[in-house]
Amino acid sequence: MTISYTKSLLTSAKTIEVVEAEMPETIEKDHVRLRLATASICGTDMHYFRHFANSGFYLDYPVTLGHEASAYVVDANGHSFENDQLVAINPVIECGSCPKCQSGDINMCATKRFPGSATTKPHIDGFFREYFDFPARCLRAVTPDANPEHLTFAEPLACAMHSVNRAEVKAGDKVLVTGMGPMGLLATIAAYALGAEVHATDLNAEALEAAKAVGASKGYLSGPDVDVKVPENHYDVVIEASGSPHAYNQALASVRKQGTISILSLIQPTSVPINLHLNTLKEVRSIGSILFTNEYDQAVKLIESGSVNFDAIIAGRYPISQVQEACEFMNSGKAVGKVLVQRD
């Protein structure tokens, strides 16, 4: 049976067209056919939206964005799923056989593929569309009462959990998260779930209120004119989630001696000087973090538990036909939390 469907297509910087397409008549044997439940917009999607590129990787041709999603099974194609079953989608398609994959470090796989990204050639369309096929091994069946909107947080939450795990956060630790964009909010959730005392910083008071709704016990409004400053030499761990070199300097000042800074953000090249001497004077352990390893399944379980108020960090909902407007809203800087994309 031919399935005609609607998909969004990034055709150039800041230009998304909505087009009609048809699914292939046959499904690859290791794939499952899916119908979108909910997707969400990531910071990576926004880099492509603004520049038709991300971190030096340029798109060769128009592509459908989106790599955070939940979906319903349309055709299990012989795999162990039921029709209409809700699944969470791990978007990382690792090779499974290289030394890094064999050691469990799938985020380091040199040949991994990723939807909606210029790093994969040829590009794979992402999830801002009604129907798509995806490898069965990347799908996770969930409990019947799981919320499809909340499941779209699984991939970015896994990334945040990986950053927190890399920092070896444990119960009772004092943790500061800098930047309450979507990733900072999710890092707050991840650290709080481990029993840490979490504080947050941001330039936006509304974002700090969102952080408090998901686990932060205190929020510090950033900026040169604020009266209450973030304490220095105080935190066991700082998670840098803003991408600002100023925030990294804040992390260096706020972390205790022999503490840890975990960099969740992509800090862009800048002329702002970094106070690297504090790395030496305080023996700070500074570590990077990209994607996730086994945290995806941990994230799905946390979402299924229903213990997190994800509704508090949903900034808006848009149909596929309005992905342009959804991205413009994210680009405006007015969105606090995640913007969701759903079927019309």
Contacts in CASP RR format, 6 or more apart in sequence:
PFRMAT RR
TARGET T0000
AUTHOR 0000-0000-0000
METHOD contacts of the structure
MODEL  1
MTISYTKSLLTSAKTIEVVEAEMPETIEKDHVRLRLATASICGTDMHYFR
HFANSGFYLDYPVTLGHEASAYVVDANGHSFENDQLVAINPVIECGSCPK
CQSGDINMCATKRFPGSATTKPHIDGFFREYFDFPARCLRAVTPDANPEH
LTFAEPLACAMHSVNRAEVKAGDKVLVTGMGPMGLLATIAAYALGAEVHA
TDLNAEALEAAKAVGASKGYLSGPDVDVKVPENHYDVVIEASGSPHAYNQ
ALASVRKQGTISILSLIQPTSVPINLHLNTLKEVRSIGSILFTNEYDQAV
KLIESGSVNFDAIIAGRYPISQVQEACEFMNSGKAVGKVLVQRD
2 22 0 8 1.000
2 23 0 8 1.000
2 25 0 8 1.000
3 22 0 8 1.000
3 23 0 8 1.000
3 74 0 8 1.000
3 131 0 8 1.000
4 20 0 8 1.000
4 21 0 8 1.000
4 22 0 8 1.000
5 20 0 8 1.000
5 21 0 8 1.000
5 22 0 8 1.000
5 23 0 8 1.000
5 129 0 8 1.000
5 130 0 8 1.000
5 131 0 8 1.000
6 18 0 8 1.000
6 19 0 8 1.000
6 20 0 8 1.000
6 21 0 8 1.000
6 129 0 8 1.000
6 130 0 8 1.000
6 320 0 8 1.000
6 321 0 8 1.000
6 344 0 8 1.000
7 18 0 8 1.000
7 19 0 8 1.000
7 21 0 8 1.000
7 64 0 8 1.000
7 125 0 8 1.000
7 128 0 8 1.000
7 129 0 8 1.000
7 130 0 8 1.000
7 320 0 8 1.000
8 16 0 8 1.000
8 17 0 8 1.000
8 18 0 8 1.000
8 19 0 8 1.000
8 64 0 8 1.000
8 65 0 8 1.000
8 128 0 8 1.000
8 129 0 8 1.000
8 320 0 8 1.000
8 321 0 8 1.000
8 323 0 8 1.000
8 324 0 8 1.000
8 341 0 8 1.000
9 16 0 8 1.000
9 17 0 8 1.000
9 18 0 8 1.000
9 19 0 8 1.000
9 62 0 8 1.000
9 63 0 8 1.000
9 64 0 8 1.000
10 16 0 8 1.000
10 48 0 8 1.000
10 49 0 8 1.000
10 52 0 8 1.000
10 59 0 8 1.000
10 62 0 8 1.000
10 63 0 8 1.000
10 64 0 8 1.000
10 65 0 8 1.000
11 17 0 8 1.000
11 62 0 8 1.000
12 52 0 8 1.000
12 62 0 8 1.000
13 49 0 8 1.000
13 50 0 8 1.000
13 51 0 8 1.000
13 52 0 8 1.000
14 49 0 8 1.000
14 50 0 8 1.000
14 327 0 8 1.000
14 331 0 8 1.000
15 324 0 8 1.000
16 49 0 8 1.000
16 65 0 8 1.000
16 323 0 8 1.000
16 324 0 8 1.000
16 327 0 8 1.000
17 62 0 8 1.000
18 320 0 8 1.000
18 321 0 8 1.000
18 323 0 8 1.000
18 324 0 8 1.000
21 129 0 8 1.000
23 33 0 8 1.000
23 131 0 8 1.000
23 133 0 8 1.000
24 133 0 8 1.000
27 33 0 8 1.000
27 75 0 8 1.000
27 77 0 8 1.000
27 133 0 8 1.000
28 133 0 8 1.000
29 77 0 8 1.000
30 135 0 8 1.000
30 136 0 8 1.000
30 137 0 8 1.000
31 77 0 8 1.000
31 133 0 8 1.000
31 134 0 8 1.000
31 135 0 8 1.000
31 136 0 8 1.000
32 73 0 8 1.000
32 75 0 8 1.000
32 76 0 8 1.000
32 77 0 8 1.000
32 79 0 8 1.000
32 81 0 8 1.000
32 133 0 8 1.000
32 134 0 8 1.000
32 135 0 8 1.000
32 136 0 8 1.000
32 139 0 8 1.000
33 73 0 8 1.000
33 74 0 8 1.000
33 75 0 8 1.000
33 77 0 8 1.000
33 131 0 8 1.000
33 132 0 8 1.000
33 133 0 8 1.000
34 71 0 8 1.000
34 72 0 8 1.000
34 73 0 8 1.000
34 74 0 8 1.000
34 87 0 8 1.000
34 89 0 8 1.000
34 131 0 8 1.000
34 132 0 8 1.000
34 133 0 8 1.000
34 134 0 8 1.000
34 139 0 8 1.000
35 71 0 8 1.000
35 72 0 8 1.000
35 73 0 8 1.000
35 74 0 8 1.000
35 130 0 8 1.000
35 131 0 8 1.000
35 343 0 8 1.000
36 69 0 8 1.000
36 71 0 8 1.000
36 127 0 8 1.000
36 129 0 8 1.000
36 130 0 8 1.000
36 131 0 8 1.000
36 132 0 8 1.000
36 320 0 8 1.000
36 341 0 8 1.000
36 342 0 8 1.000
36 343 0 8 1.000
37 69 0 8 1.000
37 70 0 8 1.000
37 71 0 8 1.000
37 72 0 8 1.000
37 86 0 8 1.000
37 148 0 8 1.000
37 151 0 8 1.000
37 152 0 8 1.000
37 342 0 8 1.000
37 343 0 8 1.000
38 69 0 8 1.000
38 70 0 8 1.000
38 148 0 8 1.000
38 149 0 8 1.000
38 151 0 8 1.000
38 152 0 8 1.000
38 340 0 8 1.000
38 341 0 8 1.000
38 342 0 8 1.000
39 66 0 8 1.000
39 68 0 8 1.000
39 69 0 8 1.000
39 70 0 8 1.000
39 127 0 8 1.000
39 128 0 8 1.000
39 152 0 8 1.000
39 340 0 8 1.000
39 341 0 8 1.000
39 342 0 8 1.000
40 68 0 8 1.000
40 69 0 8 1.000
40 152 0 8 1.000
40 153 0 8 1.000
40 156 0 8 1.000
40 338 0 8 1.000
40 339 0 8 1.000
40 340 0 8 1.000
40 341 0 8 1.000
41 65 0 8 1.000
41 66 0 8 1.000
41 68 0 8 1.000
41 326 0 8 1.000
41 327 0 8 1.000
41 330 0 8 1.000
41 338 0 8 1.000
41 339 0 8 1.000
41 340 0 8 1.000
41 341 0 8 1.000
42 66 0 8 1.000
42 67 0 8 1.000
42 68 0 8 1.000
42 156 0 8 1.000
42 182 0 8 1.000
43 182 0 8 1.000
43 183 0 8 1.000
43 330 0 8 1.000
44 54 0 8 1.000
44 67 0 8 1.000
44 117 0 8 1.000
45 65 0 8 1.000
45 66 0 8 1.000
45 67 0 8 1.000
45 116 0 8 1.000
45 327 0 8 1.000
46 327 0 8 1.000
46 330 0 8 1.000
46 331 0 8 1.000
47 53 0 8 1.000
47 54 0 8 1.000
47 55 0 8 1.000
48 54 0 8 1.000
48 59 0 8 1.000
48 63 0 8 1.000
48 65 0 8 1.000
48 116 0 8 1.000
48 117 0 8 1.000
48 118 0 8 1.000
49 65 0 8 1.000
49 327 0 8 1.000
49 330 0 8 1.000
49 331 0 8 1.000
50 331 0 8 1.000
52 58 0 8 1.000
52 59 0 8 1.000
53 59 0 8 1.000
53 118 0 8 1.000
54 117 0 8 1.000
54 118 0 8 1.000
55 266 0 8 1.000
57 117 0 8 1.000
57 118 0 8 1.000
57 119 0 8 1.000
58 118 0 8 1.000
59 118 0 8 1.000
59 123 0 8 1.000
60 118 0 8 1.000
60 121 0 8 1.000
60 122 0 8 1.000
60 123 0 8 1.000
61 123 0 8 1.000
63 116 0 8 1.000
63 118 0 8 1.000
63 123 0 8 1.000
63 125 0 8 1.000
63 126 0 8 1.000
64 115 0 8 1.000
64 116 0 8 1.000
64 125 0 8 1.000
64 126 0 8 1.000
64 127 0 8 1.000
64 128 0 8 1.000
64 129 0 8 1.000
65 116 0 8 1.000
65 126 0 8 1.000
65 128 0 8 1.000
65 323 0 8 1.000
66 115 0 8 1.000
66 116 0 8 1.000
66 126 0 8 1.000
66 127 0 8 1.000
66 128 0 8 1.000
66 341 0 8 1.000
67 91 0 8 1.000
67 114 0 8 1.000
67 115 0 8 1.000
67 116 0 8 1.000
67 117 0 8 1.000
67 126 0 8 1.000
67 127 0 8 1.000
67 155 0 8 1.000
68 91 0 8 1.000
68 127 0 8 1.000
68 152 0 8 1.000
68 153 0 8 1.000
68 154 0 8 1.000
68 155 0 8 1.000
68 156 0 8 1.000
69 89 0 8 1.000
69 91 0 8 1.000
69 127 0 8 1.000
69 152 0 8 1.000
70 86 0 8 1.000
70 87 0 8 1.000
70 88 0 8 1.000
70 89 0 8 1.000
70 142 0 8 1.000
70 148 0 8 1.000
70 149 0 8 1.000
70 151 0 8 1.000
70 152 0 8 1.000
70 154 0 8 1.000
71 86 0 8 1.000
71 87 0 8 1.000
71 89 0 8 1.000
71 127 0 8 1.000
71 132 0 8 1.000
71 134 0 8 1.000
72 84 0 8 1.000
72 85 0 8 1.000
72 86 0 8 1.000
72 87 0 8 1.000
73 81 0 8 1.000
73 82 0 8 1.000
73 83 0 8 1.000
73 84 0 8 1.000
73 85 0 8 1.000
73 87 0 8 1.000
73 139 0 8 1.000
74 83 0 8 1.000
74 131 0 8 1.000
75 83 0 8 1.000
76 82 0 8 1.000
76 83 0 8 1.000
76 136 0 8 1.000
77 136 0 8 1.000
79 136 0 8 1.000
81 87 0 8 1.000
81 136 0 8 1.000
81 139 0 8 1.000
81 141 0 8 1.000
85 141 0 8 1.000
86 141 0 8 1.000
86 142 0 8 1.000
86 144 0 8 1.000
86 146 0 8 1.000
86 148 0 8 1.000
86 151 0 8 1.000
87 139 0 8 1.000
87 140 0 8 1.000
87 141 0 8 1.000
87 142 0 8 1.000
88 139 0 8 1.000
88 140 0 8 1.000
88 142 0 8 1.000
88 146 0 8 1.000
88 151 0 8 1.000
88 154 0 8 1.000
88 300 0 8 1.000
88 303 0 8 1.000
89 127 0 8 1.000
89 134 0 8 1.000
89 138 0 8 1.000
89 139 0 8 1.000
89 140 0 8 1.000
89 154 0 8 1.000
89 155 0 8 1.000
90 138 0 8 1.000
90 139 0 8 1.000
90 140 0 8 1.000
90 154 0 8 1.000
90 155 0 8 1.000
90 158 0 8 1.000
90 296 0 8 1.000
91 114 0 8 1.000
91 115 0 8 1.000
91 127 0 8 1.000
91 138 0 8 1.000
91 155 0 8 1.000
92 106 0 8 1.000
92 107 0 8 1.000
92 109 0 8 1.000
92 112 0 8 1.000
92 114 0 8 1.000
92 138 0 8 1.000
92 291 0 8 1.000
92 292 0 8 1.000
92 296 0 8 1.000
93 112 0 8 1.000
93 113 0 8 1.000
93 114 0 8 1.000
93 135 0 8 1.000
93 138 0 8 1.000
94 101 0 8 1.000
94 106 0 8 1.000
94 109 0 8 1.000
94 112 0 8 1.000
95 101 0 8 1.000
95 109 0 8 1.000
95 111 0 8 1.000
95 112 0 8 1.000
96 102 0 8 1.000
96 106 0 8 1.000
96 109 0 8 1.000
98 109 0 8 1.000
98 110 0 8 1.000
98 111 0 8 1.000
100 106 0 8 1.000
100 108 0 8 1.000
100 109 0 8 1.000
100 110 0 8 1.000
101 109 0 8 1.000
104 293 0 8 1.000
104 294 0 8 1.000
105 293 0 8 1.000
106 112 0 8 1.000
106 291 0 8 1.000
106 293 0 8 1.000
107 162 0 8 1.000
107 290 0 8 1.000
107 291 0 8 1.000
107 292 0 8 1.000
107 293 0 8 1.000
113 120 0 8 1.000
113 124 0 8 1.000
114 120 0 8 1.000
114 124 0 8 1.000
115 124 0 8 1.000
115 125 0 8 1.000
115 126 0 8 1.000
115 127 0 8 1.000
115 134 0 8 1.000
116 123 0 8 1.000
116 124 0 8 1.000
116 125 0 8 1.000
116 126 0 8 1.000
117 123 0 8 1.000
117 124 0 8 1.000
125 132 0 8 1.000
126 132 0 8 1.000
127 341 0 8 1.000
128 320 0 8 1.000
128 323 0 8 1.000
128 341 0 8 1.000
129 320 0 8 1.000
130 320 0 8 1.000
130 343 0 8 1.000
130 344 0 8 1.000
140 154 0 8 1.000
140 296 0 8 1.000
140 297 0 8 1.000
140 300 0 8 1.000
142 151 0 8 1.000
142 300 0 8 1.000
142 304 0 8 1.000
143 304 0 8 1.000
146 303 0 8 1.000
146 304 0 8 1.000
147 303 0 8 1.000
147 310 0 8 1.000
149 310 0 8 1.000
149 311 0 8 1.000
149 314 0 8 1.000
149 340 0 8 1.000
150 303 0 8 1.000
150 306 0 8 1.000
150 308 0 8 1.000
150 310 0 8 1.000
151 300 0 8 1.000
151 303 0 8 1.000
152 338 0 8 1.000
152 340 0 8 1.000
153 186 0 8 1.000
153 299 0 8 1.000
153 303 0 8 1.000
153 310 0 8 1.000
153 338 0 8 1.000
154 296 0 8 1.000
154 299 0 8 1.000
154 300 0 8 1.000
154 303 0 8 1.000
155 296 0 8 1.000
155 299 0 8 1.000
156 182 0 8 1.000
156 183 0 8 1.000
156 186 0 8 1.000
156 338 0 8 1.000
157 186 0 8 1.000
157 189 0 8 1.000
157 190 0 8 1.000
157 299 0 8 1.000
157 302 0 8 1.000
157 303 0 8 1.000
158 291 0 8 1.000
158 292 0 8 1.000
158 295 0 8 1.000
158 296 0 8 1.000
158 298 0 8 1.000
158 299 0 8 1.000
159 183 0 8 1.000
159 186 0 8 1.000
159 264 0 8 1.000
159 289 0 8 1.000
159 290 0 8 1.000
159 291 0 8 1.000
159 292 0 8 1.000
159 295 0 8 1.000
160 183 0 8 1.000
160 184 0 8 1.000
160 186 0 8 1.000
160 187 0 8 1.000
160 189 0 8 1.000
160 190 0 8 1.000
160 239 0 8 1.000
160 241 0 8 1.000
160 264 0 8 1.000
161 190 0 8 1.000
161 292 0 8 1.000
161 295 0 8 1.000
161 298 0 8 1.000
161 299 0 8 1.000
162 289 0 8 1.000
162 290 0 8 1.000
162 291 0 8 1.000
162 292 0 8 1.000
162 293 0 8 1.000
162 295 0 8 1.000
163 187 0 8 1.000
163 190 0 8 1.000
163 239 0 8 1.000
163 241 0 8 1.000
163 262 0 8 1.000
163 263 0 8 1.000
163 264 0 8 1.000
163 288 0 8 1.000
163 289 0 8 1.000
164 175 0 8 1.000
164 187 0 8 1.000
164 190 0 8 1.000
164 191 0 8 1.000
164 194 0 8 1.000
164 237 0 8 1.000
164 239 0 8 1.000
164 262 0 8 1.000
165 295 0 8 1.000
166 262 0 8 1.000
166 287 0 8 1.000
166 288 0 8 1.000
166 289 0 8 1.000
167 237 0 8 1.000
167 239 0 8 1.000
167 260 0 8 1.000
167 261 0 8 1.000
167 262 0 8 1.000
167 287 0 8 1.000
168 237 0 8 1.000
168 260 0 8 1.000
169 175 0 8 1.000
169 190 0 8 1.000
169 191 0 8 1.000
169 194 0 8 1.000
169 196 0 8 1.000
169 236 0 8 1.000
169 237 0 8 1.000
170 194 0 8 1.000
170 195 0 8 1.000
170 196 0 8 1.000
171 194 0 8 1.000
171 195 0 8 1.000
171 196 0 8 1.000
172 195 0 8 1.000
172 196 0 8 1.000
172 197 0 8 1.000
173 191 0 8 1.000
173 194 0 8 1.000
173 195 0 8 1.000
173 196 0 8 1.000
173 197 0 8 1.000
173 236 0 8 1.000
173 237 0 8 1.000
174 196 0 8 1.000
174 197 0 8 1.000
174 199 0 8 1.000
174 234 0 8 1.000
174 235 0 8 1.000
174 236 0 8 1.000
174 237 0 8 1.000
175 191 0 8 1.000
175 196 0 8 1.000
175 197 0 8 1.000
175 198 0 8 1.000
175 199 0 8 1.000
175 235 0 8 1.000
175 236 0 8 1.000
175 237 0 8 1.000
175 238 0 8 1.000
175 239 0 8 1.000
176 198 0 8 1.000
176 199 0 8 1.000
176 200 0 8 1.000
176 201 0 8 1.000
176 230 0 8 1.000
176 234 0 8 1.000
176 235 0 8 1.000
176 237 0 8 1.000
176 238 0 8 1.000
176 239 0 8 1.000
176 251 0 8 1.000
176 254 0 8 1.000
176 255 0 8 1.000
177 184 0 8 1.000
177 187 0 8 1.000
177 188 0 8 1.000
177 191 0 8 1.000
177 198 0 8 1.000
177 199 0 8 1.000
177 200 0 8 1.000
177 201 0 8 1.000
177 211 0 8 1.000
177 216 0 8 1.000
177 238 0 8 1.000
177 239 0 8 1.000
177 241 0 8 1.000
178 200 0 8 1.000
178 201 0 8 1.000
178 238 0 8 1.000
178 239 0 8 1.000
178 240 0 8 1.000
178 241 0 8 1.000
178 242 0 8 1.000
178 244 0 8 1.000
178 247 0 8 1.000
178 248 0 8 1.000
178 250 0 8 1.000
178 251 0 8 1.000
179 200 0 8 1.000
179 201 0 8 1.000
179 202 0 8 1.000
179 207 0 8 1.000
179 222 0 8 1.000
179 241 0 8 1.000
179 242 0 8 1.000
179 244 0 8 1.000
179 247 0 8 1.000
180 188 0 8 1.000
180 200 0 8 1.000
180 201 0 8 1.000
180 202 0 8 1.000
180 204 0 8 1.000
180 207 0 8 1.000
180 208 0 8 1.000
180 210 0 8 1.000
180 211 0 8 1.000
180 241 0 8 1.000
180 336 0 8 1.000
181 202 0 8 1.000
181 207 0 8 1.000
181 241 0 8 1.000
181 242 0 8 1.000
181 336 0 8 1.000
181 337 0 8 1.000
182 313 0 8 1.000
182 337 0 8 1.000
182 338 0 8 1.000
183 241 0 8 1.000
183 264 0 8 1.000
183 265 0 8 1.000
184 200 0 8 1.000
184 211 0 8 1.000
184 239 0 8 1.000
184 241 0 8 1.000
184 242 0 8 1.000
184 264 0 8 1.000
185 207 0 8 1.000
185 210 0 8 1.000
185 211 0 8 1.000
185 214 0 8 1.000
185 313 0 8 1.000
185 337 0 8 1.000
187 239 0 8 1.000
187 241 0 8 1.000
187 264 0 8 1.000
188 198 0 8 1.000
188 200 0 8 1.000
188 211 0 8 1.000
188 214 0 8 1.000
188 215 0 8 1.000
188 216 0 8 1.000
189 214 0 8 1.000
189 215 0 8 1.000
189 302 0 8 1.000
189 308 0 8 1.000
191 198 0 8 1.000
191 237 0 8 1.000
191 239 0 8 1.000
192 198 0 8 1.000
192 214 0 8 1.000
192 215 0 8 1.000
192 216 0 8 1.000
193 302 0 8 1.000
193 307 0 8 1.000
193 308 0 8 1.000
196 237 0 8 1.000
197 217 0 8 1.000
198 211 0 8 1.000
198 215 0 8 1.000
198 216 0 8 1.000
198 217 0 8 1.000
199 216 0 8 1.000
199 217 0 8 1.000
199 218 0 8 1.000
199 219 0 8 1.000
199 220 0 8 1.000
199 230 0 8 1.000
199 235 0 8 1.000
200 208 0 8 1.000
200 211 0 8 1.000
200 212 0 8 1.000
200 216 0 8 1.000
200 218 0 8 1.000
200 219 0 8 1.000
200 220 0 8 1.000
201 208 0 8 1.000
201 219 0 8 1.000
201 220 0 8 1.000
201 221 0 8 1.000
201 222 0 8 1.000
201 230 0 8 1.000
201 247 0 8 1.000
201 250 0 8 1.000
202 208 0 8 1.000
202 211 0 8 1.000
202 219 0 8 1.000
202 221 0 8 1.000
202 222 0 8 1.000
202 242 0 8 1.000
203 221 0 8 1.000
203 222 0 8 1.000
203 223 0 8 1.000
204 336 0 8 1.000
205 221 0 8 1.000
206 336 0 8 1.000
207 336 0 8 1.000
207 337 0 8 1.000
208 216 0 8 1.000
208 219 0 8 1.000
208 220 0 8 1.000
208 221 0 8 1.000
210 312 0 8 1.000
210 313 0 8 1.000
210 336 0 8 1.000
210 337 0 8 1.000
211 219 0 8 1.000
212 219 0 8 1.000
213 309 0 8 1.000
213 312 0 8 1.000
213 313 0 8 1.000
214 308 0 8 1.000
214 309 0 8 1.000
214 310 0 8 1.000
214 312 0 8 1.000
214 313 0 8 1.000
220 226 0 8 1.000
220 228 0 8 1.000
220 229 0 8 1.000
220 230 0 8 1.000
221 228 0 8 1.000
222 230 0 8 1.000
222 247 0 8 1.000
222 250 0 8 1.000
230 250 0 8 1.000
230 253 0 8 1.000
230 254 0 8 1.000
231 254 0 8 1.000
232 253 0 8 1.000
232 254 0 8 1.000
233 253 0 8 1.000
233 254 0 8 1.000
233 255 0 8 1.000
233 256 0 8 1.000
233 257 0 8 1.000
233 282 0 8 1.000
234 254 0 8 1.000
234 255 0 8 1.000
234 256 0 8 1.000
235 254 0 8 1.000
235 255 0 8 1.000
235 256 0 8 1.000
235 259 0 8 1.000
236 255 0 8 1.000
236 256 0 8 1.000
236 259 0 8 1.000
236 260 0 8 1.000
237 255 0 8 1.000
237 259 0 8 1.000
237 260 0 8 1.000
237 261 0 8 1.000
237 262 0 8 1.000
238 250 0 8 1.000
238 251 0 8 1.000
238 254 0 8 1.000
238 255 0 8 1.000
238 260 0 8 1.000
238 261 0 8 1.000
238 262 0 8 1.000
239 261 0 8 1.000
239 262 0 8 1.000
239 264 0 8 1.000
240 247 0 8 1.000
240 248 0 8 1.000
240 251 0 8 1.000
240 261 0 8 1.000
240 262 0 8 1.000
240 263 0 8 1.000
240 264 0 8 1.000
240 265 0 8 1.000
240 267 0 8 1.000
241 264 0 8 1.000
241 265 0 8 1.000
242 265 0 8 1.000
243 265 0 8 1.000
243 266 0 8 1.000
243 267 0 8 1.000
243 268 0 8 1.000
244 265 0 8 1.000
244 267 0 8 1.000
245 267 0 8 1.000
245 270 0 8 1.000
245 272 0 8 1.000
245 274 0 8 1.000
246 272 0 8 1.000
247 265 0 8 1.000
248 261 0 8 1.000
248 263 0 8 1.000
248 267 0 8 1.000
248 274 0 8 1.000
249 272 0 8 1.000
249 274 0 8 1.000
249 275 0 8 1.000
251 261 0 8 1.000
252 261 0 8 1.000
252 274 0 8 1.000
252 275 0 8 1.000
252 276 0 8 1.000
252 278 0 8 1.000
252 279 0 8 1.000
252 282 0 8 1.000
252 284 0 8 1.000
253 275 0 8 1.000
253 278 0 8 1.000
255 261 0 8 1.000
255 282 0 8 1.000
255 284 0 8 1.000
256 282 0 8 1.000
257 282 0 8 1.000
257 283 0 8 1.000
258 282 0 8 1.000
258 283 0 8 1.000
258 284 0 8 1.000
258 285 0 8 1.000
259 282 0 8 1.000
259 283 0 8 1.000
259 284 0 8 1.000
259 285 0 8 1.000
260 284 0 8 1.000
260 285 0 8 1.000
260 286 0 8 1.000
260 287 0 8 1.000
261 284 0 8 1.000
261 285 0 8 1.000
261 286 0 8 1.000
261 287 0 8 1.000
262 287 0 8 1.000
262 288 0 8 1.000
262 289 0 8 1.000
263 286 0 8 1.000
263 287 0 8 1.000
263 288 0 8 1.000
263 289 0 8 1.000
264 288 0 8 1.000
264 289 0 8 1.000
278 284 0 8 1.000
279 286 0 8 1.000
292 299 0 8 1.000
302 308 0 8 1.000
303 310 0 8 1.000
313 336 0 8 1.000
313 337 0 8 1.000
313 338 0 8 1.000
314 337 0 8 1.000
314 338 0 8 1.000
314 340 0 8 1.000
315 329 0 8 1.000
315 335 0 8 1.000
315 336 0 8 1.000
315 337 0 8 1.000
315 338 0 8 1.000
315 339 0 8 1.000
316 326 0 8 1.000
316 329 0 8 1.000
316 335 0 8 1.000
316 338 0 8 1.000
316 339 0 8 1.000
316 340 0 8 1.000
317 339 0 8 1.000
317 340 0 8 1.000
317 342 0 8 1.000
318 325 0 8 1.000
318 326 0 8 1.000
318 329 0 8 1.000
318 339 0 8 1.000
318 340 0 8 1.000
318 341 0 8 1.000
318 342 0 8 1.000
319 341 0 8 1.000
319 342 0 8 1.000
319 343 0 8 1.000
319 344 0 8 1.000
320 341 0 8 1.000
320 342 0 8 1.000
320 343 0 8 1.000
320 344 0 8 1.000
321 344 0 8 1.000
323 341 0 8 1.000
326 339 0 8 1.000
326 341 0 8 1.000
329 335 0 8 1.000
329 339 0 8 1.000
330 339 0 8 1.000
END
